[in-house]
Amino acid sequence: MPPTQFSLQGFAFRLVAALILVFATYNTAGWSYYHWALTTLSDINPFKAFTGLLLLTAWVIFIRATLRSLGAIGIGLVTALFATVFWMIIDWGIVSTDNINAVTFITQIILCLILAIGMSWSHVRRRISGQVDADNVGD
């Protein structure tokens, strides 16, 4: 199957990449770039700067692809969809808003899902509708 086709395996790969990116940048366990490099800015070194630039580059790639694929309206709709799921989780008492770690974790998972959907949406749209993005005309 050509890499331009949508597959669940491709989506899972994008989701895992988003999970790594988001949780490597910050997590409540304390094992993240934020805790390693940004809380001690006085101890910055070339390796920490290089790692930060790698993370920044990955964020730019994910955000640009998501913006181009979903657009502002699509991002708003996907965010609203996941926000209502989050609201239901809180409303049903599954998670308390007092549990900051759980709220942060769920918010990060939602962000990962939005990024993975954004990275995959052009492939989904192409498979469903047969429409090709202008960037993919040569494919």
N, C-alpha and C positions, 0 to 999 in steps of 0.2 A: 504494500500500500504506500503510495507516495506520501511524503511528510506533510503535504498541504491538505490531506484529508483529515477529518475529525475522527478521533477514536477515544474511547474511555481511557485507554492506556496513555494516550497523549495528554488528556485532561489530568489524569492522575500525576503524570510527570510534572505538569505545570503547577498543580496544586502543591506537590512536594517541594518544588523550587520556591514557591511563594511562602510556604511554611518555614523553610530554611531561612529565607531572606528576612521575614518579619521577626521570627524568634531569635535569629542571630543578632538582629539589630537591638531588640529589647525583649526581655521576658521578666516575669516576676520572681523567677528562681535565682536571679542574680548572675546567671551565666550568659552574658550578652556583650556586644560591643559597647553598649552604653555603660555597663558596669565596669568593663575592663579598661576602656580608654577615656571615656568622656567624664567620668566622675573624678579622674585625676589628670586634668589637663596639664598640670605642671610636669608630669612624667611622660609627656608625649615623646615618641621616638619614631624613626622612619617606618618601622614595621606597623605600628599602630596607625600611622597616617596612610600607609599603603592599603591596609585592611579597610580603613574608613572609605578610601576612594573606591575600592572594589564594591563595597556595599552601596555607596552612592550611585555608582554606575549601574548596578543591578536595579536599584530603585527607579532610576531614570528610565531604564529599558521597560520595566514593568508598567510604570505609570504612563509613559508615552503610548505603549501598545494598548493599554486599557482605554485611554482617552481616544485614540484613533479608532479603536474597534467599537466601543460602546457609545462614545460621545457623551456629552453632559447629561442629556435626557436619559440615556441608557444607564449611566452610572447612578443617576438619581433614582431610577426605578429599581435597580438591583439593590441599592442601599436601603431603599424603603421596604423592599421585600424582606431583607434580612433583619431590618430594624423591627418589623412586626413580629418576626419569629422570636427575636430577642425579647420583645415586649411580652409575648406569650409565655416565654420561659420564666420571666420575672412574675407575671400575673398569676401563673399557676403555682408559684411558690417553689419551683424547682431550684432556683438560685435567688438568694437575697441580695438586694442592692447594697447591703452592708458588707458583703463579702467582696472586697476590692480585688483580690486576686482572681476570683472566678469571673467577675465582670470584665476585668482586663483580658483574661484568657479568651472569653467568648468574643470580645470585641476584636482581638487579634485574629481569631479564627474567621470571623466575618470578613475582615480585611483580606485575609488570604483567599477566601472564596471569591471575593470581588475581583482581586487581581487575577486569579486563575480563570475566572469566567471572561474577564477582559482579554486575557492572552489567548483564549480559545474561541471567542465569539465569531471572529471572521471565518474560521473553519466551520463552525456550526451553521452560520448563515449561508455559507457557500453550499454546504451539504443539503440543507433544507430547501433553499430557494433556487439554487443553481446560479445565483448572482455572484459575480466576482468583484472583489474590491479593486479599485484602480491600481493599487500597488501590485496586484497579482495578475494583471492582464497577460503577461508573458508566459504564465504557467500553463 
